[in-house]
């Protein structure tokens, strides 16, 4: 009788460990999106162009204020 109780307890623990460690497989969903590139430039290059335009405009205004020496 002791043997039957020990064996049944061992089987219960073994069966419980198999089902408790079992994980459901996760489904991976992959979505692809087409992205159109407008420029090959990065954000720094685009920002530098905007700053250059502002600086050039201010320089042109200062040159106009000074006037033409010729």
C-alpha distance (Angstrom), angle and dihedral (degrees) to the residues before:
residue distance angle dihedral
X1 . . .
X2 3.79 . .
X3 3.77 89.1 .
X4 3.82 92.0 52.8
X5 3.82 92.0 50.2
X6 3.81 92.3 47.6
X7 3.81 93.2 47.4
X8 3.81 93.4 46.0
X9 3.81 90.4 48.2
X10 3.78 90.9 49.4
X11 3.82 91.2 49.3
X12 3.81 91.5 48.2
X13 3.79 91.9 51.4
X14 3.82 91.8 45.8
X15 3.81 93.2 48.1
X16 3.80 91.1 46.4
X17 3.77 92.2 52.2
X18 3.81 92.2 51.9
X19 3.79 93.9 52.2
X20 3.79 96.9 40.3
X21 3.82 94.0 53.0
X22 3.76 93.7 46.6
X23 3.78 113.4 108.3
X24 3.75 126.6 -163.9
X25 3.80 113.0 -116.5
X26 3.77 112.5 -105.3
X27 3.76 118.8 -128.0
X28 3.78 114.1 -132.5
X29 3.77 116.3 -149.9
X30 3.79 115.4 -159.2
X31 3.78 118.1 -166.0
X32 3.77 121.1 -172.4
X33 3.75 122.5 -155.0
X34 3.78 127.6 -166.5
X35 3.79 112.2 -131.6
X36 3.76 121.5 -167.7
X37 3.77 114.9 -145.0
X38 3.75 114.0 -139.9
X39 3.77 98.0 -175.6
X40 3.75 137.1 6.4
X41 3.79 88.3 -135.3
X42 3.75 125.0 104.4
X43 3.76 128.6 -134.4
X44 3.81 92.8 -90.5
X45 3.80 93.0 56.1
X46 3.82 92.4 48.0
X47 3.81 91.4 48.2
X48 3.80 91.4 47.7
X49 3.81 90.4 53.6
X50 3.81 91.2 52.5
X51 3.80 91.6 48.7
X52 3.82 91.0 47.4
X53 3.80 90.3 53.6
X54 3.82 91.4 52.0
X55 3.79 93.2 46.3
X56 3.80 92.6 47.2
X57 3.81 89.9 50.1
X58 3.82 91.3 51.9
X59 3.82 91.2 47.3
X60 3.80 90.6 50.7
X61 3.81 90.2 51.0
X62 3.82 91.5 51.3
X63 3.80 91.1 48.7
X64 3.80 89.4 51.1
X65 3.81 90.1 50.8
X66 3.80 92.3 51.6
X67 3.77 91.9 48.1
X68 3.76 134.4 -149.2
X69 3.82 115.9 -52.2
X70 3.78 94.6 -159.0
